Amino acid sequence: MVNAGILREVITILKLETTQDSYGDIKQVYSPFMTLRASIKYAGGSKTSENFEAFNTKSIVFTTYVRPIDESMRIGWKGDTYIINQMPMVNYDWLEISAERLKD
């Protein structure tokens, strides 16, 4: 069981929504789906290079109560957006989500 006292951070789950404007153009936007309390644990990072540009990646594990979250969603935390790497792991009554920061 997760101790509620360790869920100190506020995260926002972003869900992909598809809309169509008046001209028929289809737009896909990530919009806020739910706001949760979570525990954050850094799982590592790396420095990669693409097209002679250096990028720093940050892997984080978000722990929260069980909610309907899948890989198609994203996580917003402290102004950054994180991509969910794998299906969230359910451990009894809590959820561990492994995510990586989206490149700028």
CNS distance restraints for C-alpha pairs under 8 A (distance, minus, plus):
assign (resid   1 and name CA) (resid  92 and name CA) 7.27 0.50 0.50
assign (resid   1 and name CA) (resid  93 and name CA) 6.33 0.50 0.50
assign (resid   1 and name CA) (resid  94 and name CA) 7.12 0.50 0.50
assign (resid   2 and name CA) (resid   6 and name CA) 7.84 0.50 0.50
assign (resid   2 and name CA) (resid  65 and name CA) 7.83 0.50 0.50
assign (resid   2 and name CA) (resid  93 and name CA) 7.54 0.50 0.50
assign (resid   2 and name CA) (resid  94 and name CA) 6.55 0.50 0.50
assign (resid   3 and name CA) (resid   7 and name CA) 7.57 0.50 0.50
assign (resid   6 and name CA) (resid  38 and name CA) 7.67 0.50 0.50
assign (resid   6 and name CA) (resid  39 and name CA) 5.91 0.50 0.50
assign (resid   7 and name CA) (resid  37 and name CA) 5.35 0.50 0.50
assign (resid   7 and name CA) (resid  38 and name CA) 4.38 0.50 0.50
assign (resid   7 and name CA) (resid  39 and name CA) 4.55 0.50 0.50
assign (resid   7 and name CA) (resid  63 and name CA) 7.84 0.50 0.50
assign (resid   7 and name CA) (resid  64 and name CA) 7.12 0.50 0.50
assign (resid   8 and name CA) (resid  37 and name CA) 6.40 0.50 0.50
assign (resid   8 and name CA) (resid  38 and name CA) 6.15 0.50 0.50
assign (resid   8 and name CA) (resid  39 and name CA) 6.07 0.50 0.50
assign (resid   9 and name CA) (resid  37 and name CA) 5.60 0.50 0.50
assign (resid   9 and name CA) (resid  38 and name CA) 5.24 0.50 0.50
assign (resid   9 and name CA) (resid  39 and name CA) 6.13 0.50 0.50
assign (resid   9 and name CA) (resid  40 and name CA) 7.18 0.50 0.50
assign (resid  10 and name CA) (resid  35 and name CA) 6.94 0.50 0.50
assign (resid  10 and name CA) (resid  36 and name CA) 5.75 0.50 0.50
assign (resid  10 and name CA) (resid  37 and name CA) 4.70 0.50 0.50
assign (resid  10 and name CA) (resid  38 and name CA) 6.17 0.50 0.50
assign (resid  10 and name CA) (resid  77 and name CA) 7.17 0.50 0.50
assign (resid  11 and name CA) (resid  35 and name CA) 5.81 0.50 0.50
assign (resid  11 and name CA) (resid  36 and name CA) 5.41 0.50 0.50
assign (resid  11 and name CA) (resid  37 and name CA) 6.27 0.50 0.50
assign (resid  11 and name CA) (resid  38 and name CA) 6.71 0.50 0.50
assign (resid  11 and name CA) (resid  75 and name CA) 6.76 0.50 0.50
assign (resid  11 and name CA) (resid  76 and name CA) 5.81 0.50 0.50
assign (resid  11 and name CA) (resid  77 and name CA) 5.08 0.50 0.50
assign (resid  12 and name CA) (resid  32 and name CA) 6.43 0.50 0.50
assign (resid  12 and name CA) (resid  33 and name CA) 7.26 0.50 0.50
assign (resid  12 and name CA) (resid  34 and name CA) 5.84 0.50 0.50
assign (resid  12 and name CA) (resid  35 and name CA) 4.44 0.50 0.50
assign (resid  12 and name CA) (resid  36 and name CA) 6.26 0.50 0.50
assign (resid  12 and name CA) (resid  75 and name CA) 5.71 0.50 0.50
assign (resid  12 and name CA) (resid  76 and name CA) 4.94 0.50 0.50
assign (resid  12 and name CA) (resid  77 and name CA) 6.61 0.50 0.50
assign (resid  13 and name CA) (resid  32 and name CA) 6.01 0.50 0.50
assign (resid  13 and name CA) (resid  33 and name CA) 5.47 0.50 0.50
assign (resid  13 and name CA) (resid  34 and name CA) 5.30 0.50 0.50
assign (resid  13 and name CA) (resid  35 and name CA) 6.22 0.50 0.50
assign (resid  13 and name CA) (resid  36 and name CA) 7.66 0.50 0.50
assign (resid  13 and name CA) (resid  73 and name CA) 6.83 0.50 0.50
assign (resid  13 and name CA) (resid  74 and name CA) 5.94 0.50 0.50
assign (resid  13 and name CA) (resid  75 and name CA) 4.75 0.50 0.50
assign (resid  13 and name CA) (resid  76 and name CA) 6.33 0.50 0.50
assign (resid  14 and name CA) (resid  30 and name CA) 5.48 0.50 0.50
assign (resid  14 and name CA) (resid  31 and name CA) 5.20 0.50 0.50
assign (resid  14 and name CA) (resid  32 and name CA) 4.52 0.50 0.50
assign (resid  14 and name CA) (resid  33 and name CA) 5.23 0.50 0.50
assign (resid  14 and name CA) (resid  34 and name CA) 7.32 0.50 0.50
assign (resid  14 and name CA) (resid  73 and name CA) 5.62 0.50 0.50
assign (resid  14 and name CA) (resid  74 and name CA) 4.97 0.50 0.50
assign (resid  14 and name CA) (resid  75 and name CA) 5.76 0.50 0.50
assign (resid  14 and name CA) (resid  76 and name CA) 6.91 0.50 0.50
assign (resid  15 and name CA) (resid  30 and name CA) 5.20 0.50 0.50
assign (resid  15 and name CA) (resid  31 and name CA) 5.55 0.50 0.50
assign (resid  15 and name CA) (resid  32 and name CA) 6.33 0.50 0.50
assign (resid  15 and name CA) (resid  33 and name CA) 5.60 0.50 0.50
assign (resid  15 and name CA) (resid  72 and name CA) 7.37 0.50 0.50
assign (resid  15 and name CA) (resid  73 and name CA) 4.92 0.50 0.50
assign (resid  15 and name CA) (resid  74 and name CA) 6.63 0.50 0.50
assign (resid  16 and name CA) (resid  28 and name CA) 6.58 0.50 0.50
assign (resid  16 and name CA) (resid  29 and name CA) 5.69 0.50 0.50
assign (resid  16 and name CA) (resid  30 and name CA) 4.42 0.50 0.50
assign (resid  16 and name CA) (resid  31 and name CA) 6.51 0.50 0.50
assign (resid  16 and name CA) (resid  72 and name CA) 7.24 0.50 0.50
assign (resid  16 and name CA) (resid  73 and name CA) 6.49 0.50 0.50
assign (resid  17 and name CA) (resid  28 and name CA) 5.62 0.50 0.50
assign (resid  17 and name CA) (resid  29 and name CA) 5.44 0.50 0.50
assign (resid  17 and name CA) (resid  30 and name CA) 6.07 0.50 0.50
assign (resid  17 and name CA) (resid  31 and name CA) 6.88 0.50 0.50
assign (resid  18 and name CA) (resid  26 and name CA) 6.74 0.50 0.50
assign (resid  18 and name CA) (resid  27 and name CA) 5.66 0.50 0.50
assign (resid  18 and name CA) (resid  28 and name CA) 4.50 0.50 0.50
assign (resid  18 and name CA) (resid  29 and name CA) 6.54 0.50 0.50
assign (resid  19 and name CA) (resid  26 and name CA) 5.74 0.50 0.50
assign (resid  19 and name CA) (resid  27 and name CA) 5.35 0.50 0.50
assign (resid  19 and name CA) (resid  28 and name CA) 6.48 0.50 0.50
assign (resid  20 and name CA) (resid  24 and name CA) 5.61 0.50 0.50
assign (resid  20 and name CA) (resid  25 and name CA) 5.51 0.50 0.50
assign (resid  20 and name CA) (resid  26 and name CA) 4.53 0.50 0.50
assign (resid  20 and name CA) (resid  27 and name CA) 6.15 0.50 0.50
assign (resid  21 and name CA) (resid  25 and name CA) 5.58 0.50 0.50
assign (resid  21 and name CA) (resid  26 and name CA) 6.73 0.50 0.50
assign (resid  21 and name CA) (resid  27 and name CA) 7.72 0.50 0.50
assign (resid  30 and name CA) (resid  74 and name CA) 7.75 0.50 0.50
assign (resid  36 and name CA) (resid  64 and name CA) 7.40 0.50 0.50
assign (resid  37 and name CA) (resid  64 and name CA) 6.49 0.50 0.50
assign (resid  38 and name CA) (resid  62 and name CA) 6.19 0.50 0.50
assign (resid  38 and name CA) (resid  63 and name CA) 5.39 0.50 0.50
assign (resid  38 and name CA) (resid  64 and name CA) 4.70 0.50 0.50
assign (resid  38 and name CA) (resid  65 and name CA) 7.91 0.50 0.50
assign (resid  39 and name CA) (resid  62 and name CA) 5.79 0.50 0.50
assign (resid  39 and name CA) (resid  63 and name CA) 5.03 0.50 0.50
assign (resid  39 and name CA) (resid  64 and name CA) 6.57 0.50 0.50
assign (resid  40 and name CA) (resid  60 and name CA) 6.86 0.50 0.50
assign (resid  40 and name CA) (resid  61 and name CA) 5.99 0.50 0.50
assign (resid  40 and name CA) (resid  62 and name CA) 4.96 0.50 0.50
assign (resid  40 and name CA) (resid  63 and name CA) 6.54 0.50 0.50
assign (resid  41 and name CA) (resid  60 and name CA) 5.73 0.50 0.50
assign (resid  41 and name CA) (resid  61 and name CA) 5.20 0.50 0.50
assign (resid  41 and name CA) (resid  62 and name CA) 6.60 0.50 0.50
assign (resid  42 and name CA) (resid  58 and name CA) 7.73 0.50 0.50
assign (resid  42 and name CA) (resid  59 and name CA) 6.23 0.50 0.50
assign (resid  42 and name CA) (resid  60 and name CA) 4.52 0.50 0.50
assign (resid  42 and name CA) (resid  61 and name CA) 6.30 0.50 0.50
assign (resid  43 and name CA) (resid  58 and name CA) 7.83 0.50 0.50
assign (resid  43 and name CA) (resid  59 and name CA) 5.24 0.50 0.50
assign (resid  43 and name CA) (resid  60 and name CA) 5.08 0.50 0.50
assign (resid  43 and name CA) (resid  61 and name CA) 6.39 0.50 0.50
assign (resid  44 and name CA) (resid  58 and name CA) 6.18 0.50 0.50
assign (resid  44 and name CA) (resid  59 and name CA) 5.27 0.50 0.50
assign (resid  44 and name CA) (resid  60 and name CA) 7.16 0.50 0.50
assign (resid  45 and name CA) (resid  56 and name CA) 7.19 0.50 0.50
assign (resid  45 and name CA) (resid  57 and name CA) 5.27 0.50 0.50
assign (resid  45 and name CA) (resid  58 and name CA) 4.34 0.50 0.50
assign (resid  45 and name CA) (resid  59 and name CA) 5.52 0.50 0.50
assign (resid  46 and name CA) (resid  56 and name CA) 5.85 0.50 0.50
assign (resid  46 and name CA) (resid  57 and name CA) 5.31 0.50 0.50
assign (resid  46 and name CA) (resid  58 and name CA) 6.82 0.50 0.50
assign (resid  47 and name CA) (resid  54 and name CA) 6.72 0.50 0.50
assign (resid  47 and name CA) (resid  55 and name CA) 5.61 0.50 0.50
assign (resid  47 and name CA) (resid  56 and name CA) 4.50 0.50 0.50
assign (resid  47 and name CA) (resid  57 and name CA) 6.19 0.50 0.50
assign (resid  48 and name CA) (resid  54 and name CA) 5.70 0.50 0.50
assign (resid  48 and name CA) (resid  55 and name CA) 5.19 0.50 0.50
assign (resid  48 and name CA) (resid  56 and name CA) 6.39 0.50 0.50
assign (resid  48 and name CA) (resid  57 and name CA) 7.59 0.50 0.50
assign (resid  49 and name CA) (resid  53 and name CA) 5.33 0.50 0.50
assign (resid  49 and name CA) (resid  54 and name CA) 4.44 0.50 0.50
assign (resid  49 and name CA) (resid  55 and name CA) 6.00 0.50 0.50
assign (resid  50 and name CA) (resid  54 and name CA) 6.60 0.50 0.50
assign (resid  50 and name CA) (resid  55 and name CA) 7.66 0.50 0.50
assign (resid  55 and name CA) (resid 103 and name CA) 7.19 0.50 0.50
assign (resid  57 and name CA) (resid 100 and name CA) 6.86 0.50 0.50
assign (resid  57 and name CA) (resid 101 and name CA) 6.13 0.50 0.50
assign (resid  57 and name CA) (resid 102 and name CA) 7.86 0.50 0.50
assign (resid  57 and name CA) (resid 103 and name CA) 7.37 0.50 0.50
assign (resid  58 and name CA) (resid 100 and name CA) 5.65 0.50 0.50
assign (resid  58 and name CA) (resid 101 and name CA) 5.54 0.50 0.50
assign (resid  59 and name CA) (resid  98 and name CA) 7.24 0.50 0.50
assign (resid  59 and name CA) (resid  99 and name CA) 5.77 0.50 0.50
assign (resid  59 and name CA) (resid 100 and name CA) 4.46 0.50 0.50
assign (resid  59 and name CA) (resid 101 and name CA) 6.65 0.50 0.50
assign (resid  60 and name CA) (resid  98 and name CA) 5.99 0.50 0.50
assign (resid  60 and name CA) (resid  99 and name CA) 5.43 0.50 0.50
assign (resid  60 and name CA) (resid 100 and name CA) 6.22 0.50 0.50
assign (resid  61 and name CA) (resid  96 and name CA) 6.41 0.50 0.50
assign (resid  61 and name CA) (resid  97 and name CA) 5.43 0.50 0.50
assign (resid  61 and name CA) (resid  98 and name CA) 4.56 0.50 0.50
assign (resid  61 and name CA) (resid  99 and name CA) 6.23 0.50 0.50
assign (resid  62 and name CA) (resid  95 and name CA) 7.96 0.50 0.50
assign (resid  62 and name CA) (resid  96 and name CA) 5.71 0.50 0.50
assign (resid  62 and name CA) (resid  97 and name CA) 5.02 0.50 0.50
assign (resid  62 and name CA) (resid  98 and name CA) 6.52 0.50 0.50
assign (resid  62 and name CA) (resid  99 and name CA) 7.61 0.50 0.50
assign (resid  63 and name CA) (resid  94 and name CA) 6.83 0.50 0.50
assign (resid  63 and name CA) (resid  95 and name CA) 5.55 0.50 0.50
assign (resid  63 and name CA) (resid  96 and name CA) 4.59 0.50 0.50
assign (resid  63 and name CA) (resid  97 and name CA) 6.36 0.50 0.50
assign (resid  64 and name CA) (resid  94 and name CA) 5.58 0.50 0.50
assign (resid  64 and name CA) (resid  95 and name CA) 5.30 0.50 0.50
assign (resid  64 and name CA) (resid  96 and name CA) 6.77 0.50 0.50
assign (resid  65 and name CA) (resid  93 and name CA) 6.14 0.50 0.50
assign (resid  65 and name CA) (resid  94 and name CA) 4.29 0.50 0.50
assign (resid  65 and name CA) (resid  95 and name CA) 5.63 0.50 0.50
assign (resid  66 and name CA) (resid  90 and name CA) 7.07 0.50 0.50
assign (resid  66 and name CA) (resid  93 and name CA) 5.88 0.50 0.50
assign (resid  66 and name CA) (resid  94 and name CA) 5.02 0.50 0.50
assign (resid  66 and name CA) (resid  95 and name CA) 5.16 0.50 0.50
assign (resid  67 and name CA) (resid  95 and name CA) 7.68 0.50 0.50
assign (resid  69 and name CA) (resid  73 and name CA) 6.96 0.50 0.50
assign (resid  69 and name CA) (resid  88 and name CA) 7.29 0.50 0.50
assign (resid  70 and name CA) (resid  84 and name CA) 7.93 0.50 0.50
assign (resid  70 and name CA) (resid  87 and name CA) 6.16 0.50 0.50
assign (resid  70 and name CA) (resid  88 and name CA) 6.78 0.50 0.50
assign (resid  71 and name CA) (resid  83 and name CA) 7.99 0.50 0.50
assign (resid  71 and name CA) (resid  84 and name CA) 5.44 0.50 0.50
assign (resid  71 and name CA) (resid  85 and name CA) 6.93 0.50 0.50
assign (resid  71 and name CA) (resid  86 and name CA) 6.34 0.50 0.50
assign (resid  71 and name CA) (resid  87 and name CA) 5.76 0.50 0.50
assign (resid  71 and name CA) (resid  88 and name CA) 7.68 0.50 0.50
assign (resid  72 and name CA) (resid  84 and name CA) 7.56 0.50 0.50
assign (resid  73 and name CA) (resid  83 and name CA) 7.47 0.50 0.50
assign (resid  73 and name CA) (resid  84 and name CA) 6.95 0.50 0.50
assign (resid  74 and name CA) (resid  81 and name CA) 6.79 0.50 0.50
assign (resid  74 and name CA) (resid  82 and name CA) 5.73 0.50 0.50
assign (resid  74 and name CA) (resid  83 and name CA) 5.12 0.50 0.50
assign (resid  74 and name CA) (resid  84 and name CA) 6.06 0.50 0.50
assign (resid  75 and name CA) (resid  81 and name CA) 5.66 0.50 0.50
assign (resid  75 and name CA) (resid  82 and name CA) 5.00 0.50 0.50
assign (resid  75 and name CA) (resid  83 and name CA) 6.65 0.50 0.50
assign (resid  75 and name CA) (resid  84 and name CA) 7.44 0.50 0.50
assign (resid  76 and name CA) (resid  80 and name CA) 5.77 0.50 0.50
assign (resid  76 and name CA) (resid  81 and name CA) 4.64 0.50 0.50
assign (resid  76 and name CA) (resid  82 and name CA) 6.32 0.50 0.50
assign (resid  77 and name CA) (resid  81 and name CA) 6.52 0.50 0.50
assign (resid  77 and name CA) (resid  82 and name CA) 7.78 0.50 0.50
assign (resid  80 and name CA) (resid 101 and name CA) 6.94 0.50 0.50
assign (resid  80 and name CA) (resid 102 and name CA) 7.47 0.50 0.50
assign (resid  81 and name CA) (resid 101 and name CA) 5.95 0.50 0.50
assign (resid  81 and name CA) (resid 102 and name CA) 5.64 0.50 0.50
assign (resid  82 and name CA) (resid  99 and name CA) 5.77 0.50 0.50
assign (resid  82 and name CA) (resid 100 and name CA) 5.19 0.50 0.50
assign (resid  82 and name CA) (resid 101 and name CA) 4.25 0.50 0.50
assign (resid  82 and name CA) (resid 102 and name CA) 5.30 0.50 0.50
assign (resid  83 and name CA) (resid  99 and name CA) 5.32 0.50 0.50
assign (resid  83 and name CA) (resid 100 and name CA) 5.34 0.50 0.50
assign (resid  83 and name CA) (resid 101 and name CA) 6.26 0.50 0.50
assign (resid  83 and name CA) (resid 102 and name CA) 6.18 0.50 0.50
assign (resid  84 and name CA) (resid  97 and name CA) 6.87 0.50 0.50
assign (resid  84 and name CA) (resid  98 and name CA) 6.04 0.50 0.50
assign (resid  84 and name CA) (resid  99 and name CA) 4.33 0.50 0.50
assign (resid  84 and name CA) (resid 100 and name CA) 6.65 0.50 0.50
assign (resid  85 and name CA) (resid  98 and name CA) 5.79 0.50 0.50
assign (resid  85 and name CA) (resid  99 and name CA) 5.15 0.50 0.50
assign (resid  85 and name CA) (resid 100 and name CA) 6.76 0.50 0.50
assign (resid  86 and name CA) (resid  97 and name CA) 7.47 0.50 0.50
assign (resid  86 and name CA) (resid  98 and name CA) 6.39 0.50 0.50
assign (resid  86 and name CA) (resid  99 and name CA) 7.69 0.50 0.50
assign (resid  87 and name CA) (resid  97 and name CA) 7.41 0.50 0.50
assign (resid  88 and name CA) (resid  95 and name CA) 6.30 0.50 0.50
assign (resid  88 and name CA) (resid  96 and name CA) 5.65 0.50 0.50
assign (resid  88 and name CA) (resid  97 and name CA) 4.69 0.50 0.50
assign (resid  88 and name CA) (resid  98 and name CA) 7.02 0.50 0.50
assign (resid  89 and name CA) (resid  95 and name CA) 5.67 0.50 0.50
assign (resid  89 and name CA) (resid  96 and name CA) 5.20 0.50 0.50
assign (resid  89 and name CA) (resid  97 and name CA) 6.59 0.50 0.50
assign (resid  90 and name CA) (resid  94 and name CA) 6.04 0.50 0.50
assign (resid  90 and name CA) (resid  95 and name CA) 4.72 0.50 0.50
assign (resid  90 and name CA) (resid  96 and name CA) 6.60 0.50 0.50
assign (resid  91 and name CA) (resid  95 and name CA) 6.14 0.50 0.50
assign (resid  91 and name CA) (resid  96 and name CA) 7.67 0.50 0.50
